[in-house]
Amino acid sequence: MGLFSKFFQSANDAEKAEKMMRDLFGGAKNNNNNQNVQQQPVRQSTPAPAPAPQQRPASNSPSGFSWGEDMPDEENQYNFNGTYKQYFDSIFLTEFRDYQIMCDTAKYTGMPVYTFVKNGRRALVVELMKSSSNARKLRNDCKKSGIPYLRYYIDYDGWWNTKKYVITRTRNALAF
């Protein structure tokens, strides 16, 4: 639940207030004559959990391996009991024990970057990103160096980053 849950007794009232504010500010954003307003990212020492998508009624729309309108029953970053960073830490450290895994913070985004090392060689770089980011430097640097690179978006609506998806995609990248 968001900000308004602290002011309203009922979760339903809080959700209605949040929707009203999104509609209000979303409309204002669309009416600002296409002026670009840049916001500086907020840097936190401990990443906050990615906001859990609101539960929607079950739909008949198609879903993929780790995407779709409905949250899958499988463990994913939104139903994990911890932050998105703790979620990825737990997967990488338990599923890829034959690699030395280091986590740093990207200079320009402030987001976690994992480096997988085996036999003294960088085998993979994984960057966690917000969907609003357009950073490409690390990806381009990896490409120039011939190092496999992946990114996982931590707040892209409908992308769940299920455990199976993260493991499979990471393993496939390490296979090259």
C-alpha atoms as one frame of an Amber mdcrd trajectory, in Angstrom:
protein
   0.000   0.000   0.000   1.247   3.498  -0.685   1.371   6.817   1.064  -2.377
   7.177   1.616  -2.646   3.948   3.625  -1.281   5.905   6.589  -4.157   8.428
   6.426  -7.165   6.218   5.755  -8.727   3.508   7.893  -9.746   1.311   4.984
  -7.414  -0.051   2.319 -10.176   0.541  -0.234 -10.333   4.263   0.618  -6.521
   4.514   0.403  -6.520   2.866  -3.028  -9.244   5.262  -4.244  -7.229   8.269
  -3.013  -4.066   6.970  -4.707  -5.940   6.452  -7.980  -7.413   9.939  -7.773
  -3.938  11.453  -7.198  -2.435   9.431 -10.070  -5.251  10.597 -12.362  -4.860
  14.171 -11.185  -1.076  14.350 -11.534  -1.005  12.167 -14.633  -3.335  14.657
 -16.334  -1.215  17.595 -15.174   1.895  15.927 -16.548   0.256  15.517 -19.936
  -0.800  19.185 -20.019   2.595  20.813 -19.452   3.164  21.598 -23.148   5.688
  18.776 -23.538   8.274  20.450 -21.347  10.892  17.981 -20.190  11.318  17.995
 -16.445  14.236  15.977 -15.187  14.141  14.568 -11.719  17.273  13.603  -9.860
  17.240  10.007  -8.628  16.943   9.559  -4.902  19.872   7.569  -3.595  19.297
   5.372  -0.605  21.806   3.408   1.390  19.410   0.453   1.445  17.243  -0.028
  -1.626  13.555   0.178  -0.934  11.418  -2.728  -2.027   9.984  -2.266  -5.477
   6.348  -1.271  -5.127   4.109  -4.290  -5.300   1.693  -4.064  -8.187  -1.911
  -3.736  -7.157  -3.803  -6.992  -7.236  -5.979  -7.073 -10.301  -8.878  -9.365
 -10.941  -7.840 -12.464 -12.854  -7.764 -11.766 -16.554  -7.934 -13.937 -19.601
  -5.018 -12.159 -21.245  -1.958 -14.189 -22.168   1.046 -14.380 -19.873   4.608
 -15.360 -20.634   7.480 -16.932 -18.768   7.724 -14.011 -16.334   5.313 -11.411
 -17.654   1.604 -10.805 -17.806  -1.154  -8.973 -16.037  -1.601 -11.530 -13.258
   1.058 -12.173 -10.629   2.316 -15.746 -11.025   2.074 -18.199  -8.124   5.851
 -18.692  -8.316   8.200 -16.720  -6.099   9.004 -13.367  -7.673  10.470 -10.056
  -6.593   7.054  -8.683  -5.571   5.970 -11.521  -3.283   9.473 -12.041  -1.849
   9.761 -11.056   1.814  12.456  -8.402   1.389  13.787  -5.746  -0.962  14.392
  -6.326  -4.667  18.154  -6.331  -3.933  17.727  -9.013  -1.264  15.662 -11.023
  -3.749  18.372 -10.981  -6.420  21.100 -11.533  -3.790  19.329 -14.671  -2.572
  18.974 -16.108  -6.074  22.495 -15.311  -7.236  24.203 -16.495  -4.058  22.284
 -19.771  -3.796  21.976 -20.747  -7.462  25.402 -19.693  -8.746  27.747 -20.892
  -6.023  30.509 -21.785  -8.460  30.974 -18.080  -9.230  32.399 -15.347  -7.076
  29.708 -12.671  -7.115  30.422  -9.077  -6.219  27.828  -6.346  -5.935  28.631
  -2.687  -6.514  26.556   0.412  -7.138  26.334   1.893 -10.627  27.838   5.389
 -10.664  25.094   7.071 -12.662  21.982   5.239 -11.520  22.800   4.293  -7.940
  21.400   0.828  -8.654  23.039  -2.549  -7.879  25.447  -4.109 -10.393  26.512
  -7.732  -9.949  29.731  -9.088 -11.419  30.097 -12.864 -11.750  33.732 -14.030
 -11.742  35.066 -17.521 -12.409  38.729 -18.534 -12.646  39.751 -14.875 -12.377
  37.682 -13.885 -15.442  34.579 -11.707 -15.459  31.915 -14.055 -16.784  28.834
 -11.818 -16.554  27.671  -8.375 -15.462  24.068  -8.015 -14.279  22.575  -4.571
 -13.796  19.330  -3.896 -11.934  17.546  -0.885 -13.364  14.430   1.180 -13.050
  12.273   1.299 -16.166  12.714   5.072 -16.361  16.494   4.761 -16.731  18.111
   5.175 -20.109  21.665   4.438 -18.918  23.706   2.528 -21.492  27.312   3.105
 -20.438  27.855  -0.143 -18.542  26.149  -2.195 -21.252  28.304  -0.545 -23.940
  31.485  -1.021 -21.886  30.698  -4.726 -21.469  30.020  -5.099 -25.180  33.385
  -3.482 -26.045  35.145  -5.792 -23.582  33.336  -8.934 -24.750  31.732  -9.525
 -21.349  28.167 -10.879 -21.313  25.693  -8.370 -19.890  22.128  -8.619 -18.560
  19.748  -6.139 -17.073  16.673  -6.777 -14.985  14.115  -4.010 -14.599  12.869
  -3.887 -11.027   9.737  -1.785 -11.562   8.374  -2.579 -15.009   4.624  -3.163
 -14.754   3.733  -6.742 -15.652   7.309  -8.058 -15.467   7.562 -10.212 -12.374
  11.187 -11.429 -12.420  10.092 -14.864 -11.271  12.782 -16.983  -9.673  12.772
 -19.493 -12.532  13.063 -16.674 -15.096  16.004 -15.027 -13.325  17.827 -18.348
 -12.896  17.245 -19.484 -16.496  18.134 -16.159 -18.082  21.268 -15.773 -15.943
  22.393 -19.362 -16.657  21.900 -18.842 -20.382  24.044 -15.703 -20.292  26.773
 -17.526 -18.362  26.788 -20.355 -20.920  28.406 -18.116 -23.548
